[in-house]
Amino acid sequence: MLNSGRSGWKKALPFLLPSLVGLIIFSFLPIIISLLLSVTSWTGMSRVNLTNGFFKFIHERFIGFENYVNILTDD
């Protein structure tokens, strides 16, 4: 019982890892990507390459919270 803390994680990790990977790929990653895209001037018509140059794309089209201001102040 004394050393059950660390060995418990080592035994549970193979069972938890597939669920954690799925949670990250299918939940957290899309949320982060959509938040990053929401602060750009992307219209949805051009292609966004997530593997090569995604942060370059974000940097080139970054407009900050202007989209949110437009949503909140538009009649």
N, CA, C and O atoms as CSV, one atom per row, in Angstrom:
chain,resi,resn,atom,element,x,y,z
A,1,MET,N,N,0.796,-1.206,0.000
A,1,MET,CA,C,0.000,0.000,0.000
A,1,MET,C,C,0.839,1.271,0.000
A,1,MET,O,O,0.370,2.315,-0.452
A,2,LEU,N,N,2.061,1.203,0.494
A,2,LEU,CA,C,2.863,2.409,0.603
A,2,LEU,C,C,3.273,2.960,-0.751
A,2,LEU,O,O,3.355,4.178,-0.914
A,3,ASN,N,N,3.530,2.107,-1.718
A,3,ASN,CA,C,4.031,2.598,-2.987
A,3,ASN,C,C,2.977,2.472,-4.093
A,3,ASN,O,O,3.322,2.339,-5.267
A,4,SER,N,N,1.710,2.513,-3.724
A,4,SER,CA,C,0.634,2.343,-4.693
A,4,SER,C,C,0.383,3.603,-5.533
A,4,SER,O,O,-0.240,3.504,-6.590
A,5,GLY,N,N,0.844,4.777,-5.103
A,5,GLY,CA,C,0.596,6.014,-5.829
A,5,GLY,C,C,1.222,6.036,-7.204
A,5,GLY,O,O,0.527,6.251,-8.197
A,6,ARG,N,N,2.516,5.819,-7.282
A,6,ARG,CA,C,3.214,5.885,-8.558
A,6,ARG,C,C,2.975,4.644,-9.396
A,6,ARG,O,O,2.840,4.751,-10.615
A,7,SER,N,N,2.920,3.501,-8.802
A,7,SER,CA,C,2.700,2.282,-9.582
A,7,SER,C,C,1.264,2.210,-10.093
A,7,SER,O,O,1.008,1.564,-11.110
A,8,GLY,N,N,0.332,2.852,-9.416
A,8,GLY,CA,C,-1.047,2.900,-9.883
A,8,GLY,C,C,-1.163,3.643,-11.203
A,8,GLY,O,O,-1.903,3.220,-12.091
A,9,TRP,N,N,-0.436,4.748,-11.339
A,9,TRP,CA,C,-0.430,5.510,-12.589
A,9,TRP,C,C,0.213,4.725,-13.706
A,9,TRP,O,O,-0.242,4.780,-14.849
A,10,LYS,N,N,1.266,3.994,-13.391
A,10,LYS,CA,C,1.944,3.192,-14.414
A,10,LYS,C,C,1.035,2.084,-14.924
A,10,LYS,O,O,1.103,1.720,-16.098
A,11,LYS,N,N,0.206,1.558,-14.077
A,11,LYS,CA,C,-0.723,0.501,-14.492
A,11,LYS,C,C,-1.927,1.079,-15.235
A,11,LYS,O,O,-2.457,0.436,-16.141
A,12,ALA,N,N,-2.355,2.264,-14.870
A,12,ALA,CA,C,-3.551,2.858,-15.468
A,12,ALA,C,C,-3.267,3.576,-16.787
A,12,ALA,O,O,-4.171,3.737,-17.607
A,13,LEU,N,N,-2.028,4.007,-17.000
A,13,LEU,CA,C,-1.700,4.802,-18.178
A,13,LEU,C,C,-2.011,4.119,-19.506
A,13,LEU,O,O,-2.542,4.788,-20.393
A,14,PRO,N,N,-1.718,2.841,-19.705
A,14,PRO,CA,C,-2.083,2.223,-20.990
A,14,PRO,C,C,-3.587,2.210,-21.262
A,14,PRO,O,O,-4.006,2.207,-22.420
A,15,PHE,N,N,-4.386,2.203,-20.227
A,15,PHE,CA,C,-5.837,2.224,-20.399
A,15,PHE,C,C,-6.363,3.637,-20.615
A,15,PHE,O,O,-7.352,3.828,-21.322
A,16,LEU,N,N,-5.715,4.620,-20.016
A,16,LEU,CA,C,-6.150,6.003,-20.133
A,16,LEU,C,C,-5.639,6.686,-21.399
A,16,LEU,O,O,-6.289,7.596,-21.914
A,17,LEU,N,N,-4.497,6.262,-21.900
A,17,LEU,CA,C,-3.867,6.935,-23.022
A,17,LEU,C,C,-4.726,6.997,-24.283
A,17,LEU,O,O,-4.802,8.070,-24.881
A,18,PRO,N,N,-5.378,5.922,-24.726
A,18,PRO,CA,C,-6.221,6.043,-25.920
A,18,PRO,C,C,-7.363,7.054,-25.754
A,18,PRO,O,O,-7.680,7.787,-26.691
A,19,SER,N,N,-7.965,7.095,-24.598
A,19,SER,CA,C,-9.041,8.060,-24.349
A,19,SER,C,C,-8.510,9.479,-24.317
A,19,SER,O,O,-9.151,10.389,-24.843
A,20,LEU,N,N,-7.349,9.686,-23.709
A,20,LEU,CA,C,-6.767,11.020,-23.643
A,20,LEU,C,C,-6.347,11.514,-25.025
A,20,LEU,O,O,-6.533,12.687,-25.346
A,21,VAL,N,N,-5.786,10.634,-25.837
A,21,VAL,CA,C,-5.396,11.014,-27.194
A,21,VAL,C,C,-6.639,11.384,-28.013
A,21,VAL,O,O,-6.631,12.382,-28.733
A,22,GLY,N,N,-7.688,10.596,-27.904
A,22,GLY,CA,C,-8.935,10.904,-28.601
A,22,GLY,C,C,-9.546,12.207,-28.126
A,22,GLY,O,O,-10.058,12.982,-28.933
A,23,LEU,N,N,-9.498,12.459,-26.835
A,23,LEU,CA,C,-10.034,13.704,-26.277
A,23,LEU,C,C,-9.262,14.910,-26.800
A,23,LEU,O,O,-9.853,15.934,-27.141
A,24,ILE,N,N,-7.958,14.786,-26.859
A,24,ILE,CA,C,-7.134,15.893,-27.356
A,24,ILE,C,C,-7.384,16.123,-28.842
A,24,ILE,O,O,-7.578,17.264,-29.263
A,25,ILE,N,N,-7.382,15.049,-29.647
A,25,ILE,CA,C,-7.514,15.190,-31.098
A,25,ILE,C,C,-8.906,15.658,-31.499
A,25,ILE,O,O,-9.038,16.523,-32.365
A,26,PHE,N,N,-9.931,15.110,-30.893
A,26,PHE,CA,C,-11.290,15.395,-31.345
A,26,PHE,C,C,-12.028,16.455,-30.545
A,26,PHE,O,O,-13.117,16.865,-30.945
A,27,SER,N,N,-11.472,16.914,-29.423
A,27,SER,CA,C,-12.141,17.952,-28.631
A,27,SER,C,C,-11.280,19.197,-28.469
A,27,SER,O,O,-11.660,20.281,-28.912
A,28,PHE,N,N,-10.127,19.045,-27.838
A,28,PHE,CA,C,-9.317,20.209,-27.516
A,28,PHE,C,C,-8.677,20.848,-28.734
A,28,PHE,O,O,-8.662,22.074,-28.842
A,29,LEU,N,N,-8.151,20.061,-29.645
A,29,LEU,CA,C,-7.488,20.602,-30.826
A,29,LEU,C,C,-8.443,21.399,-31.720
A,29,LEU,O,O,-8.068,22.491,-32.147
A,30,PRO,N,N,-9.655,20.918,-32.028
A,30,PRO,CA,C,-10.582,21.747,-32.818
A,30,PRO,C,C,-10.991,23.041,-32.119
A,30,PRO,O,O,-11.184,24.062,-32.780
A,31,ILE,N,N,-11.125,23.013,-30.812
A,31,ILE,CA,C,-11.469,24.236,-30.077
A,31,ILE,C,C,-10.345,25.253,-30.187
A,31,ILE,O,O,-10.596,26.435,-30.425
A,32,ILE,N,N,-9.118,24.805,-30.018
A,32,ILE,CA,C,-7.971,25.702,-30.104
A,32,ILE,C,C,-7.828,26.259,-31.513
A,32,ILE,O,O,-7.574,27.452,-31.682
A,33,ILE,N,N,-7.987,25.410,-32.529
A,33,ILE,CA,C,-7.862,25.861,-33.913
A,33,ILE,C,C,-8.958,26.865,-34.251
A,33,ILE,O,O,-8.688,27.873,-34.904
A,34,SER,N,N,-10.190,26.608,-33.816
A,34,SER,CA,C,-11.277,27.548,-34.123
A,34,SER,C,C,-11.084,28.879,-33.402
A,34,SER,O,O,-11.431,29.924,-33.952
A,35,LEU,N,N,-10.542,28.866,-32.193
A,35,LEU,CA,C,-10.251,30.126,-31.510
A,35,LEU,C,C,-9.150,30.899,-32.225
A,35,LEU,O,O,-9.226,32.122,-32.342
A,36,LEU,N,N,-8.133,30.200,-32.701
A,36,LEU,CA,C,-7.071,30.870,-33.456
A,36,LEU,C,C,-7.596,31.444,-34.763
A,36,LEU,O,O,-7.232,32.558,-35.137
A,37,LEU,N,N,-8.445,30.702,-35.462
A,37,LEU,CA,C,-8.991,31.194,-36.720
A,37,LEU,C,C,-9.979,32.344,-36.502
A,37,LEU,O,O,-10.166,33.172,-37.393
A,38,SER,N,N,-10.602,32.401,-35.341
A,38,SER,CA,C,-11.582,33.462,-35.098
A,38,SER,C,C,-10.943,34.826,-34.919
A,38,SER,O,O,-11.645,35.836,-34.978
A,39,VAL,N,N,-9.640,34.892,-34.702
A,39,VAL,CA,C,-8.955,36.178,-34.560
A,39,VAL,C,C,-8.170,36.524,-35.824
A,39,VAL,O,O,-7.230,37.317,-35.773
A,40,THR,N,N,-8.555,35.930,-36.960
A,40,THR,CA,C,-7.924,36.243,-38.241
A,40,THR,C,C,-8.971,36.794,-39.200
A,40,THR,O,O,-10.165,36.816,-38.902
A,41,SER,N,N,-8.495,37.235,-40.349
A,41,SER,CA,C,-9.403,37.751,-41.381
A,41,SER,C,C,-9.716,36.673,-42.414
A,41,SER,O,O,-9.992,37.002,-43.568
A,42,TRP,N,N,-9.683,35.426,-42.042
A,42,TRP,CA,C,-9.952,34.316,-42.956
A,42,TRP,C,C,-11.444,34.260,-43.277
A,42,TRP,O,O,-12.278,34.290,-42.372
A,43,THR,N,N,-11.777,34.178,-44.561
A,43,THR,CA,C,-13.179,34.181,-44.975
A,43,THR,C,C,-13.759,32.782,-45.095
A,43,THR,O,O,-14.973,32.631,-45.237
A,44,GLY,N,N,-12.930,31.771,-45.040
A,44,GLY,CA,C,-13.404,30.407,-45.175
A,44,GLY,C,C,-13.315,29.884,-46.592
A,44,GLY,O,O,-13.623,28.719,-46.842
A,45,MET,N,N,-12.905,30.716,-47.511
A,45,MET,CA,C,-12.838,30.312,-48.915
A,45,MET,C,C,-11.462,29.766,-49.297
A,45,MET,O,O,-11.372,28.918,-50.184
A,46,SER,N,N,-10.407,30.221,-48.663
A,46,SER,CA,C,-9.074,29.726,-48.996
A,46,SER,C,C,-8.734,28.532,-48.112
A,46,SER,O,O,-9.354,28.300,-47.074
A,47,ARG,N,N,-7.747,27.797,-48.549
A,47,ARG,CA,C,-7.356,26.578,-47.831
A,47,ARG,C,C,-6.400,26.931,-46.692
A,47,ARG,O,O,-5.518,27.776,-46.839
A,48,VAL,N,N,-6.595,26.272,-45.565
A,48,VAL,CA,C,-5.698,26.416,-44.429
A,48,VAL,C,C,-4.978,25.086,-44.265
A,48,VAL,O,O,-5.612,24.050,-44.069
A,49,ASN,N,N,-3.652,25.116,-44.346
A,49,ASN,CA,C,-2.853,23.917,-44.187
A,49,ASN,C,C,-2.429,23.812,-42.731
A,49,ASN,O,O,-1.627,24.618,-42.259
A,50,LEU,N,N,-2.952,22.840,-42.023
A,50,LEU,CA,C,-2.686,22.728,-40.595
A,50,LEU,C,C,-1.307,22.175,-40.292
A,50,LEU,O,O,-0.790,22.383,-39.195
A,51,THR,N,N,-0.699,21.475,-41.241
A,51,THR,CA,C,0.588,20.847,-40.949
A,51,THR,C,C,1.775,21.697,-41.365
A,51,THR,O,O,2.837,21.608,-40.749
A,52,ASN,N,N,1.621,22.515,-42.390
A,52,ASN,CA,C,2.757,23.287,-42.884
A,52,ASN,C,C,2.358,24.752,-43.014
A,52,ASN,O,O,1.622,25.123,-43.929
A,53,GLY,N,N,2.839,25.573,-42.106
A,53,GLY,CA,C,2.592,26.997,-42.207
A,53,GLY,C,C,1.320,27.486,-41.543
A,53,GLY,O,O,0.847,28.571,-41.883
A,54,PHE,N,N,0.746,26.743,-40.615
A,54,PHE,CA,C,-0.479,27.189,-39.954
A,54,PHE,C,C,-0.237,28.465,-39.161
A,54,PHE,O,O,-1.034,29.400,-39.234
A,55,PHE,N,N,0.847,28.512,-38.412
A,55,PHE,CA,C,1.119,29.695,-37.604
A,55,PHE,C,C,1.570,30.874,-38.467
A,55,PHE,O,O,1.373,32.028,-38.085
A,56,LYS,N,N,2.168,30.598,-39.615
A,56,LYS,CA,C,2.481,31.656,-40.571
A,56,LYS,C,C,1.177,32.253,-41.109
A,56,LYS,O,O,1.060,33.470,-41.256
A,57,PHE,N,N,0.199,31.388,-41.401
A,57,PHE,CA,C,-1.117,31.828,-41.853
A,57,PHE,C,C,-1.783,32.717,-40.802
A,57,PHE,O,O,-2.334,33.769,-41.126
A,58,ILE,N,N,-1.725,32.283,-39.541
A,58,ILE,CA,C,-2.313,33.053,-38.442
A,58,ILE,C,C,-1.619,34.408,-38.327
A,58,ILE,O,O,-2.275,35.437,-38.169
A,59,HIS,N,N,-0.302,34.401,-38.408
A,59,HIS,CA,C,0.467,35.640,-38.258
A,59,HIS,C,C,0.171,36.627,-39.385
A,59,HIS,O,O,0.082,37.830,-39.136
A,60,GLU,N,N,0.019,36.147,-40.608
A,60,GLU,CA,C,-0.241,37.030,-41.744
A,60,GLU,C,C,-1.627,37.656,-41.704
A,60,GLU,O,O,-1.795,38.794,-42.142
A,61,ARG,N,N,-2.613,36.949,-41.195
A,61,ARG,CA,C,-4.006,37.422,-41.230
A,61,ARG,C,C,-4.555,37.830,-39.867
A,61,ARG,O,O,-5.765,38.011,-39.725
A,62,PHE,N,N,-3.708,37.976,-38.879
A,62,PHE,CA,C,-4.156,38.291,-37.525
A,62,PHE,C,C,-4.784,39.677,-37.465
A,62,PHE,O,O,-4.177,40.658,-37.893
A,63,ILE,N,N,-6.014,39.756,-36.926
A,63,ILE,CA,C,-6.690,41.046,-36.744
A,63,ILE,C,C,-7.172,41.235,-35.304
A,63,ILE,O,O,-7.834,42.227,-34.997
A,64,GLY,N,N,-6.852,40.313,-34.446
A,64,GLY,CA,C,-7.220,40.446,-33.041
A,64,GLY,C,C,-8.704,40.187,-32.816
A,64,GLY,O,O,-9.294,39.306,-33.442
A,65,PHE,N,N,-9.295,40.959,-31.920
A,65,PHE,CA,C,-10.696,40.757,-31.545
A,65,PHE,C,C,-11.662,41.579,-32.397
A,65,PHE,O,O,-12.803,41.811,-31.998
A,66,GLU,N,N,-11.210,42.011,-33.555
A,66,GLU,CA,C,-12.063,42.822,-34.429
A,66,GLU,C,C,-13.321,42.057,-34.853
A,66,GLU,O,O,-14.392,42.657,-34.953
A,67,ASN,N,N,-13.217,40.763,-35.102
A,67,ASN,CA,C,-14.398,39.969,-35.468
A,67,ASN,C,C,-15.426,39.957,-34.338
A,67,ASN,O,O,-16.628,40.059,-34.583
A,68,TYR,N,N,-14.949,39.834,-33.110
A,68,TYR,CA,C,-15.870,39.818,-31.970
A,68,TYR,C,C,-16.513,41.187,-31.754
A,68,TYR,O,O,-17.689,41.276,-31.404
A,69,VAL,N,N,-15.749,42.239,-31.960
A,69,VAL,CA,C,-16.297,43.602,-31.841
A,69,VAL,C,C,-17.375,43.812,-32.899
A,69,VAL,O,O,-18.430,44.379,-32.614
A,70,ASN,N,N,-17.107,43.354,-34.119
A,70,ASN,CA,C,-18.107,43.482,-35.190
A,70,ASN,C,C,-19.386,42.725,-34.873
A,70,ASN,O,O,-20.480,43.219,-35.148
A,71,ILE,N,N,-19.268,41.558,-34.311
A,71,ILE,CA,C,-20.459,40.772,-33.949
A,71,ILE,C,C,-21.272,41.477,-32.880
A,71,ILE,O,O,-22.500,41.526,-32.963
A,72,LEU,N,N,-20.601,42.023,-31.876
A,72,LEU,CA,C,-21.301,42.637,-30.750
A,72,LEU,C,C,-21.861,44.006,-31.055
A,72,LEU,O,O,-22.824,44.430,-30.417
A,73,THR,N,N,-21.276,44.723,-32.031
A,73,THR,CA,C,-21.746,46.084,-32.333
A,73,THR,C,C,-22.599,46.169,-33.579
A,73,THR,O,O,-23.123,47.241,-33.880
A,74,ASP,N,N,-22.761,45.081,-34.318
A,74,ASP,CA,C,-23.538,45.109,-35.553
A,74,ASP,C,C,-25.041,45.121,-35.238
A,74,ASP,O,O,-25.505,44.434,-34.328
A,75,ASP,N,N,-25.778,45.907,-36.001
A,75,ASP,CA,C,-27.218,45.947,-35.807
A,75,ASP,C,C,-27.846,44.702,-36.393
A,75,ASP,O,O,-29.065,44.539,-36.333
